[in-house]
Amino acid sequence: RRGRDLFAQWCRDAGMTVSVDAVGNLFARRDGTDAQAAPVLIGSHLDTQPEGGRFDGVYGVLAALELVRTLNDAGIATGKPLDIVSWTNEEGARFA
């Protein structure tokens, strides 16, 4: 939980709007210039799986945040909103 809260704060620090859906999936949105456009969804999950490897899931979520930070630093606006997602049940095998 602390890791998810920290990640959510990093997203807010990057100017994103953070929300959590009914099953606990975390979404962080960077607005685009076209508010009506469907968002581009990027990310993965912050937990890891046995034998999943050192960066299982976490890499996708943190790489997405780095993409947003890089766009912010360069002053680049995107047409579509960018949504970073951290799935709560990405694997889905144990608790379908």
Backbone as a chain_set.jsonl record, in Angstrom:
{"seq": "RRGRDLFAQWCRDAGMTVSVDAVGNLFARRDGTDAQAAPVLIGSHLDTQPEGGRFDGVYGVLAALELVRTLNDAGIATGKPLDIVSWTNEEGARFA", "coords": {"N": [[0.829, -1.201, 0.0], [1.928, 1.23, 0.796], [3.793, 1.607, -1.227], [2.142, 1.973, -3.478], [0.846, 4.317, -2.688], [3.032, 6.069, -2.626], [3.799, 6.026, -5.329], [1.475, 7.182, -6.449], [1.705, 9.746, -5.363], [4.051, 10.621, -6.63], [3.047, 10.775, -9.221], [1.124, 12.8, -8.934], [2.881, 14.856, -8.304], [4.003, 15.163, -10.781], [2.067, 16.516, -12.051], [-0.228, 15.125, -12.667], [-3.573, 13.772, -12.605], [-4.936, 11.691, -10.213], [-6.709, 8.668, -9.787], [-8.7, 5.994, -8.404], [-10.214, 2.976, -9.232], [-13.21, 0.94, -8.675], [-12.251, -1.625, -8.051], [-9.7, -1.215, -7.251], [-7.706, -0.559, -9.113], [-5.22, 1.687, -10.105], [-5.168, 4.845, -11.603], [-3.495, 7.349, -13.392], [-3.702, 10.438, -14.84], [-2.47, 12.383, -17.495], [-3.41, 15.213, -18.968], [-4.467, 15.741, -22.371], [-4.355, 17.781, -25.357], [-6.724, 17.507, -26.707], [-9.579, 17.115, -25.256], [-11.652, 15.361, -25.691], [-10.609, 13.127, -26.829], [-9.83, 9.646, -26.868], [-7.932, 8.156, -24.255], [-4.405, 7.27, -24.223], [-3.318, 4.337, -22.924], [-0.951, 3.287, -20.613], [1.403, 1.284, -18.785], [1.504, -1.082, -16.067], [1.85, -3.203, -13.437], [2.375, -2.803, -9.883], [3.006, -4.666, -7.993], [4.765, -7.791, -7.554], [5.553, -11.037, -8.931], [6.147, -14.405, -7.866], [9.15, -15.68, -9.113], [8.965, -13.878, -11.141], [10.841, -12.066, -11.807], [13.169, -9.39, -11.33], [12.191, -6.862, -12.13], [9.543, -7.228, -12.752], [6.558, -6.07, -13.892], [6.754, -3.615, -12.334], [8.596, -2.161, -13.809], [7.189, -1.379, -16.135], [5.28, 0.426, -15.114], [6.848, 2.43, -13.858], [8.403, 3.23, -16.048], [6.456, 4.381, -17.629], [5.778, 6.6, -16.052], [8.211, 7.96, -16.197], [8.227, 8.601, -18.903], [6.129, 10.515, -18.951], [7.251, 12.481, -17.265], [9.455, 13.226, -18.837], [8.204, 14.269, -21.133], [6.938, 16.434, -19.883], [9.196, 17.909, -18.992], [10.278, 18.635, -21.445], [8.344, 20.251, -22.39], [6.317, 19.305, -24.035], [3.182, 18.889, -25.427], [0.608, 16.506, -25.694], [-1.798, 15.294, -28.022], [-3.754, 13.392, -27.316], [-4.973, 12.334, -24.091], [-2.776, 10.918, -21.632], [-2.83, 7.983, -19.853], [-1.571, 6.507, -17.056], [-1.553, 3.283, -15.793], [-1.814, 1.26, -12.939], [-2.329, -1.862, -12.436], [-4.336, -3.709, -10.176], [-4.823, -6.452, -10.046], [-3.17, -7.748, -12.01], [-2.104, -10.177, -12.965], [-4.159, -12.101, -12.527], [-4.58, -14.853, -12.08], [-4.736, -16.06, -9.547], [-6.733, -14.712, -8.046], [-9.23, -14.433, -9.677]], "CA": [[0.0, 0.0, 0.0], [2.802, 2.409, 0.845], [4.373, 1.77, -2.553], [1.113, 2.567, -4.349], [0.659, 5.71, -2.263], [4.205, 6.821, -3.067], [3.682, 6.183, -6.771], [0.407, 8.156, -6.683], [2.248, 11.067, -5.065], [4.962, 10.971, -7.725], [2.208, 11.169, -10.363], [0.591, 14.139, -8.626], [4.016, 15.78, -8.429], [4.216, 15.361, -12.217], [0.92, 17.258, -12.56], [-1.267, 14.213, -13.118], [-4.746, 13.541, -11.77], [-4.917, 10.288, -9.803], [-7.976, 8.09, -9.336], [-8.698, 4.546, -8.168], [-11.541, 2.459, -9.554], [-13.898, 0.143, -7.652], [-11.491, -2.818, -7.675], [-8.385, -0.821, -6.766], [-6.752, -0.18, -10.149], [-4.823, 3.084, -9.959], [-5.006, 5.538, -12.874], [-2.946, 8.701, -13.306], [-3.925, 11.041, -16.162], [-1.875, 13.627, -17.998], [-4.365, 15.693, -19.965], [-4.024, 16.064, -23.712], [-4.977, 18.994, -25.886], [-8.075, 17.135, -27.144], [-10.24, 16.53, -24.08], [-12.603, 14.33, -26.128], [-9.88, 11.976, -27.387], [-9.615, 8.477, -26.001], [-6.564, 8.193, -23.732], [-3.437, 6.211, -24.464], [-3.132, 3.666, -21.639], [0.376, 2.693, -20.484], [1.695, 0.881, -17.423], [1.508, -2.503, -15.753], [1.451, -3.399, -12.039], [3.462, -2.494, -8.948], [3.386, -5.851, -7.211], [5.569, -8.705, -8.354], [5.147, -12.431, -8.879], [7.274, -15.32, -7.659], [9.864, -16.006, -10.345], [8.627, -12.883, -12.159], [12.001, -11.267, -12.155], [13.411, -8.212, -10.513], [11.423, -5.696, -12.561], [8.233, -7.672, -13.22], [5.464, -5.124, -13.68], [7.177, -2.301, -11.844], [9.274, -1.464, -14.898], [6.198, -0.755, -17.009], [4.649, 1.555, -14.43], [7.834, 3.501, -13.684], [8.778, 3.731, -17.373], [5.364, 5.268, -18.045], [5.944, 7.857, -15.321], [9.381, 8.649, -16.752], [7.768, 9.172, -20.166], [5.383, 11.732, -18.633], [8.206, 13.478, -16.773], [10.258, 13.676, -19.971], [7.339, 15.158, -21.914], [6.786, 17.665, -19.107], [10.464, 18.645, -19.022], [10.491, 19.155, -22.794], [7.229, 21.125, -22.739], [5.575, 18.697, -25.14], [1.778, 18.551, -25.197], [0.096, 15.439, -26.552], [-3.199, 15.466, -28.383], [-4.554, 12.492, -26.488], [-4.537, 12.181, -22.712], [-1.988, 9.725, -21.306], [-3.219, 7.378, -18.585], [-0.726, 5.447, -16.495], [-2.357, 2.382, -14.974], [-1.193, 0.227, -12.112], [-3.386, -2.858, -12.202], [-4.333, -4.373, -8.873], [-4.829, -7.896, -10.254], [-2.668, -7.875, -13.371], [-1.932, -11.584, -13.358], [-5.5, -12.647, -12.592], [-4.676, -16.301, -11.961], [-5.084, -16.493, -8.191], [-8.003, -14.096, -7.634], [-9.827, -14.048, -10.97]], "C": [[0.871, 1.262, 0.0], [3.444, 2.68, -0.512], [3.395, 2.403, -3.524], [0.882, 4.026, -3.989], [1.819, 6.589, -2.713], [4.14, 7.065, -4.569], [2.611, 7.222, -7.117], [0.909, 9.575, -6.412], [3.217, 11.526, -6.145], [4.172, 11.431, -8.948], [1.608, 12.55, -10.133], [1.692, 15.193, -8.768], [4.319, 16.099, -9.893], [3.014, 16.057, -12.865], [-0.236, 16.396, -13.034], [-2.415, 14.158, -12.112], [-4.819, 12.049, -11.473], [-6.306, 9.855, -9.354], [-7.793, 6.585, -9.161], [-10.111, 4.046, -8.455], [-12.05, 1.525, -8.456], [-13.125, -1.102, -7.216], [-10.051, -2.503, -7.303], [-7.343, -0.53, -7.824], [-6.484, 1.31, -10.044], [-4.579, 3.677, -11.344], [-4.466, 6.935, -12.607], [-3.019, 9.299, -14.7], [-3.134, 12.328, -16.351], [-2.777, 14.076, -19.132], [-3.683, 15.928, -21.301], [-4.713, 17.333, -24.187], [-6.395, 18.747, -26.379], [-8.766, 16.389, -26.01], [-11.204, 15.409, -24.452], [-11.908, 13.067, -26.645], [-9.77, 10.859, -26.366], [-8.168, 8.49, -25.519], [-5.708, 7.043, -24.249], [-3.112, 5.63, -23.09], [-1.778, 2.974, -21.627], [0.598, 2.303, -19.034], [1.73, -0.621, -17.276], [1.014, -2.67, -14.317], [2.642, -3.172, -11.137], [3.843, -3.665, -8.057], [4.248, -6.741, -8.099], [5.086, -10.124, -8.123], [6.363, -13.292, -8.573], [7.861, -15.713, -9.017], [9.592, -14.995, -11.46], [9.821, -12.057, -12.595], [12.027, -9.979, -11.368], [12.511, -7.023, -10.857], [10.047, -6.067, -13.101], [7.17, -6.635, -12.876], [5.916, -3.731, -13.324], [7.833, -1.503, -12.963], [8.277, -0.722, -15.783], [5.559, 0.475, -16.398], [5.631, 2.716, -14.295], [8.31, 4.067, -15.02], [7.705, 4.684, -17.898], [5.467, 6.621, -17.343], [7.141, 8.637, -15.862], [9.043, 9.273, -18.106], [7.042, 10.499, -19.91], [6.328, 12.824, -18.141], [9.041, 14.055, -17.909], [9.453, 14.617, -20.864], [7.149, 16.489, -21.202], [8.047, 18.527, -19.197], [10.709, 19.306, -20.37], [9.372, 20.104, -23.227], [6.389, 20.619, -23.894], [4.153, 18.369, -24.695], [1.387, 17.443, -26.163], [-1.367, 15.726, -26.877], [-4.107, 14.642, -27.487], [-4.069, 12.542, -25.042], [-3.688, 10.913, -22.575], [-2.431, 9.237, -19.939], [-2.2, 6.324, -18.197], [-1.636, 4.592, -15.634], [-1.44, 1.469, -14.179], [-2.308, -0.739, -11.732], [-3.233, -3.482, -10.825], [-4.201, -5.884, -9.031], [-4.367, -8.197, -11.673], [-2.561, -9.325, -13.82], [-3.267, -12.316, -13.457], [-5.647, -14.142, -12.398], [-5.168, -16.735, -10.585], [-6.446, -15.966, -7.752], [-8.713, -13.573, -8.882], [-11.017, -13.125, -10.812]], "O": [[0.584, 2.23, -0.704], [3.621, 3.834, -0.903], [3.773, 3.273, -4.309], [0.738, 4.875, -4.869], [1.61, 7.726, -3.135], [4.393, 8.177, -5.033], [2.829, 8.058, -7.994], [0.575, 10.503, -7.149], [3.206, 12.694, -6.533], [4.579, 12.368, -9.635], [1.589, 13.378, -11.044], [1.456, 16.284, -9.287], [4.829, 17.174, -10.207], [2.951, 16.173, -14.089], [-1.129, 16.881, -13.728], [-2.245, 14.458, -10.93], [-4.768, 11.232, -12.393], [-6.992, 10.579, -8.633], [-6.859, 5.989, -9.696], [-11.089, 4.623, -7.979], [-11.393, 1.346, -7.431], [-13.332, -1.585, -6.103], [-9.26, -3.415, -7.064], [-6.189, -0.274, -7.48], [-7.414, 2.106, -9.91], [-3.871, 3.089, -12.161], [-4.931, 7.622, -11.697], [-2.462, 8.739, -15.645], [-3.129, 13.22, -15.503], [-2.893, 13.389, -20.147], [-2.5, 16.264, -21.37], [-5.559, 17.888, -23.486], [-7.19, 19.684, -26.462], [-8.565, 15.188, -25.826], [-11.54, 14.585, -23.601], [-12.562, 12.049, -26.87], [-9.635, 11.096, -25.166], [-7.266, 8.803, -26.295], [-6.212, 5.997, -24.655], [-2.678, 6.355, -22.194], [-1.478, 2.171, -22.511], [0.035, 2.931, -18.138], [1.957, -1.347, -18.244], [-0.125, -2.315, -14.013], [3.788, -3.325, -11.56], [4.902, -3.647, -7.431], [4.429, -6.449, -9.281], [4.296, -10.377, -7.214], [7.48, -12.958, -8.969], [7.126, -16.037, -9.95], [9.954, -15.239, -12.611], [9.794, -11.422, -13.649], [11.017, -9.547, -10.813], [12.115, -6.265, -9.971], [9.447, -5.286, -13.839], [6.918, -6.359, -11.704], [5.498, -2.761, -13.957], [7.641, -0.29, -13.051], [8.5, 0.435, -16.138], [5.321, 1.463, -17.093], [5.283, 3.861, -14.585], [8.592, 5.261, -15.116], [8.023, 5.685, -18.541], [5.265, 7.664, -17.964], [7.077, 9.862, -15.97], [9.526, 10.361, -18.421], [7.315, 11.493, -20.583], [6.212, 13.975, -18.563], [9.305, 15.257, -17.931], [9.965, 15.648, -21.301], [7.193, 17.547, -21.829], [7.968, 19.73, -19.448], [11.275, 20.397, -20.442], [9.44, 20.695, -24.305], [5.816, 21.406, -24.646], [3.948, 17.66, -23.71], [1.798, 17.452, -27.323], [-2.079, 16.336, -26.079], [-5.105, 15.14, -26.965], [-2.885, 12.768, -24.793], [-3.872, 9.953, -23.323], [-2.408, 9.996, -18.97], [-1.99, 5.357, -18.929], [-2.408, 5.118, -14.832], [-0.43, 0.977, -14.681], [-3.114, -0.475, -10.84], [-2.119, -3.748, -10.373], [-3.53, -6.53, -8.226], [-5.088, -8.827, -12.447], [-2.903, -9.646, -14.958], [-3.473, -13.083, -14.397], [-6.754, -14.663, -12.541], [-5.941, -17.687, -10.479], [-7.228, -16.701, -7.15], [-8.773, -12.361, -9.093], [-11.62, -12.719, -11.805]]}, "num_chains": 1, "name": "protein.A"}
